[in-house]
Amino acid sequence: MSAYDLELKKLKKVYPGGTLAVEAFDLQVEKGEFISFVGPSGCGKTTTLRMIAGLESITSGELLIRGKDFTHVRAEQRPTATIFQNYAIFPHMSVAENIAFGLQVRGLDSAEIKRRTDAIIDKLQIGDIRDARESALSGGQKQRVSLARGLVTEPDILLLDEPLGALDANLRKSIQEELKILQRDLGITFIFVTHAQSEALSMGDRVVVMNAGRVEQISSPFDLYTRPKSPFVARFIGRNKIIEGKLEDARDGRARVKTNFGTLAGVPSFDPGRVRPGDDVMLVAPSEYVEITRAGSGVGLQEGHDTVAGTVSSIEPVGQVVYVTVALPGIKPIRIEAYREKIEQAGLEPGGAVDLTWKAERATVVAA
Ligand SMILES: Nc1ncnc2c1ncn2[C@@H]1O[C@H](COP(=O)(O)OP(=O)(O)OP(=O)(O)O)[C@@H](O)[C@H]1O
């Protein structure tokens, strides 16, 4: 028995007509993991999901489920179920009939169909709408029904394609939480496609970031947020402050970067052998770790900290927080979020000189 529920090996998809949608996609998923796929529109998330579901043929590479080769197996013979954004609920059937349908197609006997249908209706707490038709359901209810329809088949892997995309923000948040609890409770592997980074990070045990058909990074949400491995991830995920420069050297787990602001240090995200002194790199610091103080207050002089000097160009209050935009010589302005009280106490004002300071160990150096 394989240790993995799902393995993708060099998965590739070229559509008829020649569009290269996915290339060199490698992934190993453990049983019960919640994996999010995130990336900009057209990066290949849905295509990858559809290849796993068997709804799209695989051009080359291999797809294993629990160690067994499913690369060219038909969709209905795969132990997967798919939830689509548009729910795909049959309008002429009741909720219960919709849920039972997938079991009837599989030829289960009627007592077993009833037992499973009732159990999943109970689990998802949709007993009150079991006789309703689609036209009478709210967005959140449709979402639950489509989830029930997928789960009732007891798949090894549940595939979800932007399942919350059609819901308003509040409902989306509460269904996200429910979905996460349900997944932990059932212990089923979920593969969840979204283009919303906050959703990918809050739901996934691991997140796969895709760009232009390729995997950019596969990491836990925290690592993705704090230790980007590529310029794309540094820009796409989180709220990073980026300073470009040239590598001076990288050793003992520290990389030094020559920038407009002098030499700054960070943890290298590349193999030390792969990037040479003089190569283009970027220093990336998550804004949560960047402190803003009045120039010369001395915070930056602490051991292990780096500082760059700038000028406040604007301060924009939004409730308890303020956005301070800082102009820096030679690079784009940086926007810092801070507590209003702190900014007032520090006496920061437009036109004032400030220091931006962070612990060097919080910064990451990425090969450009
Ligand atoms: N049936 C198809 N035939 C030809 N090209 C396709 C087809 N489906 C998708 N593509 C192309 O493949 C690439 C990847 O598309 P895909 O839908 O997988 O991206 P995505 O990341 O899911 O995007 P979105 O977030 O917009 O759904 C795109 O360039 C798209 O135009």
PDBQT file of the ligand as one rigid body, heavy atoms in Angstrom, charges set to zero:
ROOT
HETATM    1  N1  LIG A 401     -10.632  22.951 -23.330  1.00  0.00    +0.000 N 
HETATM    2  C1  LIG A 401      -9.567  23.718 -23.566  1.00  0.00    +0.000 A 
HETATM    3  N2  LIG A 401      -9.038  23.794 -24.808  1.00  0.00    +0.000 NA
HETATM    4  C2  LIG A 401      -7.954  24.560 -25.067  1.00  0.00    +0.000 A 
HETATM    5  N3  LIG A 401      -7.299  25.293 -24.132  1.00  0.00    +0.000 NA
HETATM    6  C3  LIG A 401      -7.785  25.262 -22.883  1.00  0.00    +0.000 A 
HETATM    7  C4  LIG A 401      -8.939  24.498 -22.538  1.00  0.00    +0.000 A 
HETATM    8  N4  LIG A 401      -9.165  24.662 -21.205  1.00  0.00    +0.000 NA
HETATM    9  C5  LIG A 401      -8.216  25.501 -20.753  1.00  0.00    +0.000 A 
HETATM   10  N5  LIG A 401      -7.380  25.864 -21.754  1.00  0.00    +0.000 N 
HETATM   11  C6  LIG A 401      -6.184  26.735 -21.634  1.00  0.00    +0.000 C 
HETATM   12  O1  LIG A 401      -5.281  26.098 -20.732  1.00  0.00    +0.000 OA
HETATM   13  C7  LIG A 401      -4.679  27.048 -19.865  1.00  0.00    +0.000 C 
HETATM   14  C8  LIG A 401      -4.964  26.692 -18.417  1.00  0.00    +0.000 C 
HETATM   15  O2  LIG A 401      -6.343  26.842 -18.169  1.00  0.00    +0.000 OA
HETATM   16  P1  LIG A 401      -7.017  26.446 -16.781  1.00  0.00    +0.000 P 
HETATM   17  O3  LIG A 401      -8.492  26.605 -16.940  1.00  0.00    +0.000 OA
HETATM   18  O4  LIG A 401      -6.511  25.139 -16.332  1.00  0.00    +0.000 OA
HETATM   19  O5  LIG A 401      -6.453  27.583 -15.818  1.00  0.00    +0.000 OA
HETATM   20  P2  LIG A 401      -6.943  28.020 -14.380  1.00  0.00    +0.000 P 
HETATM   21  O6  LIG A 401      -5.720  28.277 -13.603  1.00  0.00    +0.000 OA
HETATM   22  O7  LIG A 401      -7.884  27.018 -13.835  1.00  0.00    +0.000 OA
HETATM   23  O8  LIG A 401      -7.680  29.377 -14.684  1.00  0.00    +0.000 OA
HETATM   24  P3  LIG A 401      -9.004  30.017 -14.019  1.00  0.00    +0.000 P 
HETATM   25  O9  LIG A 401      -8.634  30.421 -12.620  1.00  0.00    +0.000 OA
HETATM   26  O10 LIG A 401      -9.290  31.176 -14.901  1.00  0.00    +0.000 OA
HETATM   27  O11 LIG A 401     -10.062  28.958 -14.061  1.00  0.00    +0.000 OA
HETATM   28  C9  LIG A 401      -5.220  28.399 -20.305  1.00  0.00    +0.000 C 
HETATM   29  O12 LIG A 401      -4.294  28.966 -21.207  1.00  0.00    +0.000 OA
HETATM   30  C10 LIG A 401      -6.515  28.067 -20.997  1.00  0.00    +0.000 C 
HETATM   31  O13 LIG A 401      -6.832  29.034 -21.956  1.00  0.00    +0.000 OA
ENDROOT
TORSDOF 0
